[in-house]
Structures are given as C-alpha cells and as structure tokens.
Amino acid sequence: MPLNGVSAAMRERVSQQLKEIERRYGVKVLYACESGSRGWGFASPDSDYDVRFLYVHPLEWYLRVEPPRDVIELPIDDELDVSGWEWRKALGLLKGANPTLIEWLDSPVVYQQDEETITALKAMVPMWFSPLRARWHYYSMAQKNFRGYLQGDEVRLKKYFYVLRPLLAVRWVEAGKGVPPMRFAELLAGSELDAPLRAEIDELLERKQRAGEAEYGPRRP
C-alpha cells in the first residue's frame, strides 16, 4: 500500500537514485523529501515526483579558496525531478528565513534523513522564521501564478491550487499562527473559510486528484 501516496517501488527507485548521487558526486545526502504536489497533498494519478535533498561534502571541499557549485541538479526524466542544495547553502537560506527550505523540512514524504542532524535543523526553524518574508513570498507566488495561469477561458485544474495554496499560507501567517504547514489540507482546515467557498474548493480538490496533470476546465469566477 502506498505510504503518503508514494509506492514502495517508487521509494526504492528514489533511494537508488540518491545512492547514485552520493557515489557520483562524493557527497552524503542528509535529507530527501517530496516538494511538489505529492508533498502538498493534491497530486493527480500521473503527477511526477519532485525530490529535493540536502547534502554535505567531505571536509576538503570546504577548504577551497574559490567556492564551488553548491547545487546538484539531475536531468528531468519522465517521472523524477531531482535536485538538492549543499548543506552550508541550506543553513544560509534558513538563516534568511527561506520559505522553500522551511517547506521541505515539513514535507510529509521523507525518503531518507540523518535523524539527529535534521531534528536539530528543524529546531532552528522557529528561531529564523520571518512572518514578513513568508507573507511576501506566498503573496508574490499567488499573484504570479494567478496572472500566469488563470486568465484564459480554459485553465488547467492544477493551477488553481498553485494560487489557493499560497493564499491560504498568507492567511495563516496573517492570523499569527506561525510557520504555514506544507500540506494543503492543513492550511485549508485552519483557514475558517465560508461554507460555500470551502465546498467549492473541496469539489475542485476531488476533481484534481482524479484528473490527469494536463486536464483543463472552464475558468471559475
């Protein structure tokens, strides 16, 4: 039975991919999770897998005069989109209250982790979280996605959630609730929406989870 929507076979495939990354680049993967629709909780049956990871190099890498590349990105195949950030980069982003990294650390789909290290990292999130930065990040995301995806007479169903999720995150932050959860269902449950709007979102979510990634429908007002 799939765990959090990810089958055992896919988990094994991701695990093997991470081992290959460690071998090829000479790094250690400290954390790997889902960051896309499967992490947010509104995946379609044919959604791809957005695997994001944090990694560390051997000591010698950190003693170089010129800072080397601090990102690993693999070519996207038919199902897997895999990329990661180097550990020092991740710490700097956390200090800057980067909402994307904070989301990764809250993902319900974790492929592997160094538990002690990641527990310590997660403990730092409340210390560095910035409501102002988070609100701006999610508001800008919602605005950009609305303008880019929801202007035609026919729109892709998935794009509604690319606007709804950040808007709900903005409401969460403005309500003083702290770090917005990654999962859409948790954001929705904590948003206290009017019953008609909530019913429409629930119906749209059900359609999205049954439909293919590319399915279109008439734009809703």
Backbone bond lengths (Angstrom), bond angles and torsions (degrees), N, CA, C in turn:
res aa  C-N    CA-C-N  psi(-1)  N-CA   C-N-CA  omega(-1)  CA-C   N-CA-C  phi
1 M - - - 1.476 - - 1.527 108.84 -
2 P 1.343 118.82 132.81 1.459 120.70 -179.08 1.526 111.65 -59.97
3 L 1.324 116.16 140.10 1.453 122.11 176.13 1.521 107.92 -100.12
4 N 1.359 116.32 117.26 1.466 120.77 -175.96 1.525 111.74 54.02
5 G 1.335 116.14 37.28 1.453 120.38 175.72 1.509 115.70 79.56
6 V 1.328 118.16 8.07 1.464 121.82 179.84 1.524 108.46 -119.97
7 S 1.316 116.76 120.67 1.461 121.39 -177.06 1.523 111.35 -69.23
8 A 1.325 115.24 160.30 1.464 120.54 177.24 1.525 110.85 -61.29
9 A 1.330 116.04 -36.93 1.466 119.84 179.74 1.527 111.25 -64.43
10 M 1.331 117.03 -41.57 1.462 119.55 179.13 1.522 110.82 -70.25
11 R 1.324 117.18 -37.57 1.465 119.17 176.58 1.530 110.59 -60.38
12 E 1.309 116.39 -39.91 1.464 119.92 178.54 1.527 110.06 -67.00
13 R 1.312 116.83 -39.54 1.468 119.80 178.54 1.527 110.72 -62.51
14 V 1.332 116.57 -43.82 1.465 120.22 178.17 1.522 110.41 -63.80
15 S 1.337 116.31 -42.28 1.465 120.29 178.78 1.521 111.52 -58.40
16 Q 1.314 116.65 -43.36 1.464 120.29 178.98 1.530 111.22 -66.61
17 Q 1.322 116.27 -36.46 1.468 120.01 177.86 1.526 110.52 -64.20
18 L 1.325 117.02 -40.95 1.461 120.97 179.20 1.530 111.44 -66.93
19 K 1.316 116.79 -38.13 1.468 119.93 176.35 1.526 110.94 -63.71
20 E 1.321 116.41 -38.51 1.460 120.56 178.07 1.530 110.85 -65.93
21 I 1.325 116.68 -38.25 1.467 120.54 176.35 1.523 110.29 -62.02
22 E 1.320 116.76 -45.10 1.465 120.19 178.66 1.525 110.92 -59.89
23 R 1.313 116.04 -42.17 1.467 120.13 -178.82 1.529 111.16 -68.55
24 R 1.325 116.13 -46.46 1.467 120.25 -173.68 1.529 112.55 -70.36
25 Y 1.327 116.65 -39.22 1.461 120.07 -174.66 1.529 113.31 -101.31
26 G 1.323 117.89 -4.91 1.454 120.47 179.62 1.514 113.53 66.65
27 V 1.333 117.16 38.43 1.461 122.18 -178.05 1.530 109.70 -120.59
28 K 1.323 114.57 171.57 1.463 120.49 172.11 1.525 107.98 -118.60
29 V 1.325 116.48 125.92 1.464 121.25 177.64 1.527 108.47 -82.13
30 L 1.325 115.88 119.53 1.460 121.37 -178.94 1.522 112.54 -92.31
31 Y 1.317 116.18 -22.88 1.467 119.82 -176.11 1.517 108.59 -160.49
32 A 1.329 116.92 139.28 1.464 121.52 176.26 1.522 108.53 -146.13
33 C 1.334 116.41 134.61 1.459 121.16 -174.50 1.524 110.69 -148.37
34 E 1.343 115.26 175.39 1.461 122.50 170.79 1.526 109.03 -91.82
35 S 1.331 116.15 136.23 1.465 118.95 -179.10 1.522 113.64 -117.31
36 G 1.310 119.25 -12.45 1.462 121.65 -174.74 1.513 113.24 -97.17
37 S 1.330 115.67 -144.74 1.463 120.54 -173.49 1.524 112.71 -61.91
38 R 1.325 117.55 -28.37 1.468 119.18 177.56 1.526 110.93 -71.64
39 G 1.308 117.37 -30.37 1.459 120.75 174.06 1.515 112.04 -77.39
40 W 1.327 115.77 -35.67 1.462 119.73 179.74 1.520 112.37 -75.28
41 G 1.341 117.19 -22.72 1.458 120.05 176.34 1.512 114.91 95.33
42 F 1.342 118.32 20.68 1.471 118.55 175.02 1.525 111.18 -134.17
43 A 1.318 115.97 43.04 1.467 120.48 179.76 1.523 111.54 -70.91
44 S 1.324 115.23 146.74 1.459 122.37 169.27 1.525 108.62 -88.17
45 P 1.334 117.59 166.01 1.471 118.99 179.06 1.523 113.08 -56.52
46 D 1.343 117.37 -31.18 1.465 119.78 -177.25 1.531 113.38 -106.47
47 S 1.333 117.07 18.75 1.468 119.67 176.69 1.520 110.57 -61.95
48 D 1.330 115.65 145.80 1.457 118.05 176.88 1.527 109.73 -81.84
49 Y 1.312 115.86 -177.48 1.464 122.16 -176.92 1.523 108.04 -114.31
50 D 1.332 115.78 116.62 1.463 122.00 -178.74 1.525 108.39 -99.58
51 V 1.313 115.93 92.01 1.465 121.59 -175.83 1.526 109.14 -91.67
52 R 1.322 116.05 125.12 1.460 121.57 177.69 1.529 109.00 -122.65
53 F 1.320 115.87 142.75 1.464 118.14 -175.49 1.521 111.50 -143.85
54 L 1.323 115.11 159.24 1.462 124.13 174.76 1.517 107.35 -116.08
55 Y 1.314 116.83 139.43 1.465 119.68 -174.77 1.522 110.87 -142.18
56 V 1.319 115.34 161.09 1.460 121.75 179.12 1.523 109.27 -129.00
57 H 1.331 116.13 144.03 1.462 122.72 176.81 1.531 110.21 -93.13
58 P 1.328 118.04 166.62 1.466 120.98 168.67 1.535 110.08 -63.23
59 L 1.331 116.83 162.08 1.461 122.80 -175.31 1.527 112.65 -53.57
60 E 1.334 117.06 -39.70 1.469 120.15 -175.26 1.532 112.34 -57.39
61 W 1.294 116.85 -32.63 1.470 121.03 -179.15 1.521 110.86 -60.82
62 Y 1.336 116.24 -35.51 1.464 121.32 -175.62 1.529 112.88 -82.22
63 L 1.315 117.39 -6.04 1.465 121.31 -179.84 1.523 112.52 -97.80
64 R 1.311 117.87 2.97 1.462 121.13 179.93 1.530 111.01 -71.75
65 V 1.334 114.95 146.13 1.462 119.90 179.56 1.528 110.55 -68.83
66 E 1.320 116.17 -48.35 1.460 120.49 178.61 1.529 109.60 -91.14
67 P 1.323 117.89 125.93 1.470 119.34 -179.80 1.524 111.58 -64.94
68 P 1.329 118.26 121.28 1.474 120.62 178.95 1.536 111.05 -74.15
69 R 1.310 115.27 176.48 1.467 121.52 178.12 1.523 109.56 -61.35
70 D 1.327 116.43 135.36 1.463 120.93 -174.72 1.527 112.70 -114.07
71 V 1.321 116.11 25.19 1.463 122.13 178.05 1.523 108.66 -136.98
72 I 1.325 116.35 141.41 1.464 121.83 171.78 1.522 107.49 -117.76
73 E 1.321 116.12 123.87 1.464 121.52 179.82 1.520 109.26 -129.86
74 L 1.309 116.64 124.32 1.456 121.01 177.70 1.525 110.16 -95.72
75 P 1.321 117.46 151.89 1.463 119.78 174.50 1.530 110.44 -58.83
76 I 1.319 116.61 138.50 1.463 120.89 -179.66 1.520 109.43 -75.80
77 D 1.348 116.46 129.38 1.461 119.05 176.00 1.524 109.24 -104.73
78 D 1.319 117.51 -161.50 1.463 120.17 -173.79 1.522 113.59 -66.39
79 E 1.337 118.01 -25.12 1.462 120.63 -177.16 1.520 113.91 -128.08
80 L 1.318 117.78 -31.48 1.460 121.42 -171.70 1.523 112.75 -104.59
81 D 1.323 114.83 131.50 1.463 123.35 171.97 1.526 105.28 -122.03
82 V 1.327 117.16 106.81 1.467 121.85 -169.80 1.524 110.52 -122.46
83 S 1.332 116.44 125.94 1.460 120.49 174.42 1.524 109.40 -154.88
84 G 1.342 115.59 158.16 1.452 119.12 -177.18 1.515 113.11 -148.50
85 W 1.331 114.46 162.93 1.463 122.76 178.76 1.522 109.88 -114.70
86 E 1.321 114.63 141.30 1.465 120.88 176.08 1.528 109.18 -67.52
87 W 1.320 116.07 151.92 1.460 122.21 -170.44 1.526 112.96 -60.57
88 R 1.331 117.72 -45.85 1.467 120.06 -179.27 1.525 110.39 -63.64
89 K 1.317 116.22 -39.14 1.471 120.13 175.50 1.527 110.01 -59.78
90 A 1.332 116.12 -44.48 1.462 120.47 -178.92 1.524 111.45 -61.95
91 L 1.326 117.07 -40.59 1.464 119.98 179.08 1.527 110.74 -63.97
92 G 1.331 116.39 -40.77 1.458 119.54 177.24 1.516 112.04 -63.61
93 L 1.323 116.37 -39.51 1.464 120.20 178.41 1.524 111.35 -67.40
94 L 1.327 116.71 -37.48 1.458 119.33 177.84 1.525 110.28 -65.54
95 K 1.331 116.48 -42.06 1.466 119.91 177.33 1.520 110.60 -60.13
96 G 1.324 116.82 -32.19 1.461 121.20 176.77 1.512 113.77 -85.92
97 A 1.341 116.87 9.52 1.474 122.59 177.25 1.520 112.09 60.95
98 N 1.329 116.77 40.63 1.462 120.93 -178.78 1.529 110.76 -65.71
99 P 1.332 119.50 115.19 1.464 121.06 -175.85 1.522 113.87 -64.51
100 T 1.326 117.81 -30.90 1.462 120.05 -179.54 1.519 110.92 -64.86
101 L 1.322 117.27 -46.96 1.461 120.59 177.99 1.522 110.92 -62.20
102 I 1.319 116.64 -41.65 1.467 120.50 179.36 1.528 110.08 -61.29
103 E 1.323 117.36 -37.83 1.469 120.50 175.78 1.521 111.04 -62.88
104 W 1.319 117.17 -45.55 1.468 120.03 179.82 1.524 110.37 -53.74
105 L 1.317 116.39 -42.78 1.464 120.34 -176.06 1.525 112.31 -70.24
106 D 1.330 116.88 -14.14 1.469 121.10 178.64 1.529 111.85 -104.14
107 S 1.322 117.71 7.05 1.463 120.51 -176.27 1.528 111.58 -61.68
108 P 1.341 117.61 136.26 1.464 120.38 176.58 1.523 112.81 -77.23
109 V 1.335 116.79 -11.20 1.466 121.32 -179.48 1.525 108.32 -113.09
110 V 1.320 115.78 100.64 1.467 122.03 179.94 1.519 108.03 -111.57
111 Y 1.318 116.21 123.17 1.463 120.78 -178.53 1.522 112.10 -85.71
112 Q 1.303 116.73 -37.81 1.460 120.24 175.24 1.522 108.49 -163.90
113 Q 1.347 115.46 155.73 1.454 119.18 177.56 1.517 110.74 -161.65
114 D 1.319 114.66 150.52 1.457 122.14 166.76 1.524 104.80 -85.74
115 E 1.318 116.22 99.88 1.460 120.89 -166.22 1.524 113.13 -58.14
116 E 1.317 117.79 -45.31 1.464 120.28 -177.65 1.532 110.96 -63.43
117 T 1.318 116.10 -44.63 1.465 120.55 -178.62 1.522 111.49 -65.87
118 I 1.316 116.92 -45.00 1.465 120.20 -176.49 1.526 111.23 -72.55
119 T 1.324 117.55 -33.30 1.467 119.79 174.68 1.521 110.41 -60.87
120 A 1.334 116.24 -42.03 1.467 120.34 178.05 1.527 110.96 -65.46
121 L 1.332 116.59 -39.12 1.467 120.18 179.27 1.526 110.74 -65.67
122 K 1.323 116.75 -44.16 1.463 120.34 179.77 1.527 111.64 -62.45
123 A 1.334 116.15 -32.94 1.463 119.89 179.84 1.527 111.90 -64.75
124 M 1.341 116.71 -21.19 1.465 120.56 179.53 1.522 113.09 -84.70
125 V 1.328 117.50 -13.03 1.464 120.30 -175.64 1.530 112.39 -58.28
126 P 1.355 119.96 -49.69 1.470 118.66 -179.89 1.524 112.84 -60.91
127 M 1.324 116.62 -29.54 1.457 120.90 -179.34 1.530 111.71 -65.81
128 W 1.339 116.44 -38.65 1.460 120.86 -173.74 1.532 113.66 -102.86
129 F 1.323 117.63 -9.97 1.463 119.93 -178.02 1.525 110.88 -59.21
130 S 1.327 116.14 133.84 1.464 122.06 179.10 1.524 109.45 -119.65
131 P 1.336 118.71 109.83 1.468 119.87 177.63 1.528 112.30 -56.55
132 L 1.329 117.04 -38.54 1.461 120.58 -179.11 1.528 111.10 -63.78
133 R 1.336 116.51 -47.02 1.460 120.27 -179.78 1.534 110.73 -66.07
134 A 1.333 116.53 -41.02 1.464 120.09 -179.74 1.523 110.67 -64.05
135 R 1.319 116.21 -44.25 1.468 119.13 -179.35 1.526 110.37 -61.24
136 W 1.310 117.21 -44.97 1.464 120.63 -179.21 1.530 110.72 -64.26
137 H 1.320 116.44 -42.53 1.464 121.46 -179.93 1.528 110.86 -58.60
138 Y 1.324 116.66 -50.58 1.463 119.95 -175.57 1.529 112.05 -73.84
139 Y 1.322 116.66 -35.55 1.466 118.50 177.43 1.526 110.39 -65.23
140 S 1.321 116.88 -43.90 1.467 120.66 179.11 1.522 111.16 -63.13
141 M 1.325 116.60 -39.35 1.458 121.20 178.52 1.530 110.67 -63.07
142 A 1.329 116.55 -46.33 1.465 120.32 -179.96 1.525 110.86 -62.27
143 Q 1.317 116.27 -43.76 1.464 120.89 -179.17 1.529 111.06 -63.51
144 K 1.323 116.45 -45.89 1.467 120.92 -179.94 1.526 111.12 -62.57
145 N 1.328 117.07 -44.50 1.459 120.20 -178.53 1.526 112.11 -69.42
146 F 1.324 116.54 -36.28 1.465 119.45 177.55 1.525 110.37 -62.64
147 R 1.319 116.04 -46.61 1.468 119.97 -179.20 1.527 112.08 -68.42
148 G 1.313 115.67 -32.78 1.453 119.08 -175.26 1.514 115.15 -85.60
149 Y 1.346 117.24 -26.81 1.461 119.35 -169.73 1.524 115.94 -123.72
150 L 1.319 119.07 -18.37 1.468 119.92 -170.83 1.524 113.17 -116.97
151 Q 1.321 117.36 34.26 1.460 120.27 -177.19 1.532 113.81 -104.98
152 G 1.321 118.36 -18.56 1.460 120.57 -177.74 1.517 112.92 -82.94
153 D 1.323 116.10 172.98 1.464 120.75 176.10 1.524 111.09 -70.79
154 E 1.340 116.50 -30.45 1.460 122.56 176.30 1.531 107.94 -118.90
155 V 1.321 116.46 130.92 1.466 120.15 -178.42 1.529 109.71 -131.95
156 R 1.320 115.78 155.20 1.463 120.05 176.59 1.520 109.47 -73.45
157 L 1.332 116.87 134.23 1.461 121.29 -176.81 1.522 112.01 -56.66
158 K 1.344 116.64 -40.37 1.459 120.05 -175.58 1.524 112.25 -61.53
159 K 1.333 116.85 -26.67 1.457 119.35 -174.76 1.522 112.44 -71.99
160 Y 1.337 118.06 -23.25 1.464 119.01 173.64 1.525 110.27 -57.37
161 F 1.315 115.75 -39.58 1.462 119.74 -176.27 1.520 112.09 -77.47
162 Y 1.327 116.29 -18.82 1.459 120.22 173.64 1.532 110.84 -73.82
163 V 1.323 116.12 -12.80 1.460 121.77 174.21 1.529 110.54 -104.41
164 L 1.331 116.40 -43.61 1.463 120.23 -177.35 1.527 112.78 -63.76
165 R 1.321 117.17 -43.45 1.468 119.03 -176.40 1.528 111.96 -61.81
166 P 1.346 119.77 -50.05 1.462 117.60 177.93 1.527 113.62 -65.07
167 L 1.343 117.94 -32.12 1.461 119.03 177.36 1.525 111.09 -65.76
168 L 1.322 116.73 -40.23 1.461 119.69 177.04 1.525 110.70 -66.42
169 A 1.329 116.81 -33.80 1.465 120.28 176.63 1.530 110.47 -65.57
170 V 1.329 116.76 -38.64 1.466 120.42 176.25 1.525 110.12 -61.25
171 R 1.328 116.83 -46.30 1.471 120.51 178.50 1.523 110.90 -59.75
172 W 1.315 115.74 -40.09 1.472 121.21 -179.87 1.531 109.98 -60.49
173 V 1.316 115.97 -47.96 1.469 120.62 -179.03 1.522 110.50 -65.87
174 E 1.324 117.12 -43.75 1.462 120.68 -178.71 1.525 112.09 -64.94
175 A 1.330 116.80 -25.23 1.466 120.83 177.61 1.526 112.05 -80.63
176 G 1.333 116.95 -0.82 1.459 120.78 178.18 1.512 114.12 74.89
177 K 1.340 117.02 27.85 1.461 120.60 -176.61 1.520 113.48 -90.99
178 G 1.321 117.52 1.46 1.464 119.64 177.73 1.512 112.85 88.10
179 V 1.331 115.58 -144.30 1.464 121.57 -175.43 1.529 110.16 -68.35
180 P 1.323 118.85 124.66 1.468 119.85 178.44 1.530 110.54 -67.58
181 P 1.323 118.21 137.05 1.468 119.73 176.71 1.521 110.92 -68.92
182 M 1.324 116.03 153.56 1.456 119.94 -179.84 1.524 111.72 -71.81
183 R 1.317 117.25 -38.89 1.460 120.76 -173.22 1.530 111.33 -72.13
184 F 1.324 114.66 131.23 1.456 121.69 -179.48 1.523 111.36 -58.99
185 A 1.323 117.42 -40.22 1.465 121.06 -177.76 1.526 111.54 -60.65
186 E 1.320 117.28 -38.02 1.466 120.59 179.03 1.520 111.06 -70.02
187 L 1.324 116.52 -41.11 1.463 119.80 176.18 1.523 110.49 -60.91
188 L 1.321 115.78 -44.02 1.460 121.10 -178.15 1.522 110.78 -64.66
189 A 1.324 116.47 -43.79 1.463 120.70 -178.56 1.529 111.87 -63.71
190 G 1.322 116.80 -30.50 1.462 119.88 -177.38 1.513 114.80 -93.99
191 S 1.328 117.67 9.10 1.467 119.77 -172.02 1.525 114.77 -99.43
192 E 1.329 118.85 -11.91 1.460 122.98 176.04 1.535 111.72 50.93
193 L 1.322 115.45 54.89 1.460 121.11 179.71 1.525 111.00 -81.10
194 D 1.332 115.86 158.53 1.462 120.19 174.08 1.523 109.48 -60.89
195 A 1.328 116.51 146.44 1.464 121.36 -175.13 1.532 113.22 -56.18
196 P 1.343 120.25 -45.04 1.476 118.85 -179.96 1.529 112.66 -62.39
197 L 1.331 117.29 -40.90 1.462 120.33 179.07 1.517 110.61 -66.94
198 R 1.326 116.79 -41.81 1.457 120.41 179.03 1.528 110.62 -62.19
199 A 1.324 117.16 -41.16 1.464 120.85 179.61 1.525 110.79 -64.12
200 E 1.330 117.07 -38.67 1.463 120.05 179.97 1.528 110.64 -67.93
201 I 1.323 116.76 -40.02 1.467 119.87 177.85 1.522 110.56 -65.27
202 D 1.330 116.87 -41.94 1.469 120.47 178.87 1.528 110.87 -60.78
203 E 1.335 116.00 -41.98 1.470 119.89 179.74 1.526 110.84 -66.18
204 L 1.319 116.13 -39.91 1.462 121.19 178.86 1.527 110.61 -65.96
205 L 1.323 116.23 -39.26 1.464 120.74 179.05 1.524 111.07 -64.71
206 E 1.327 116.08 -41.93 1.462 119.63 178.45 1.529 110.84 -62.15
207 R 1.317 116.73 -42.46 1.473 120.32 177.49 1.524 110.95 -63.11
208 K 1.314 116.29 -43.28 1.467 120.72 -178.53 1.523 110.85 -60.73
209 Q 1.312 117.63 -41.63 1.462 121.13 -176.63 1.520 112.34 -73.12
210 R 1.342 117.48 -19.16 1.461 121.24 175.98 1.522 111.91 -91.41
211 A 1.321 116.67 -27.23 1.464 121.67 -171.35 1.522 111.81 -85.10
212 G 1.319 115.34 166.63 1.449 120.94 172.62 1.517 110.61 -78.28
213 E 1.316 115.61 163.24 1.461 121.37 -178.59 1.527 112.44 -58.11
214 A 1.319 116.94 -32.51 1.465 120.14 -173.02 1.527 113.40 -95.50
215 E 1.337 118.29 6.12 1.466 119.61 -174.65 1.525 111.74 -68.73
216 Y 1.337 114.67 136.09 1.464 122.19 178.76 1.526 109.86 -108.11
217 G 1.319 115.40 162.51 1.450 121.93 173.57 1.513 109.50 -156.40
218 P 1.349 117.87 166.26 1.464 120.43 178.38 1.529 110.27 -59.58
219 R 1.320 115.63 139.71 1.463 119.51 179.83 1.521 110.15 -66.27
220 R 1.320 115.40 133.38 1.459 120.82 178.36 1.523 109.53 -87.72
221 P 1.326 116.70 147.21 1.476 119.15 -178.98 1.526 111.18 -68.72
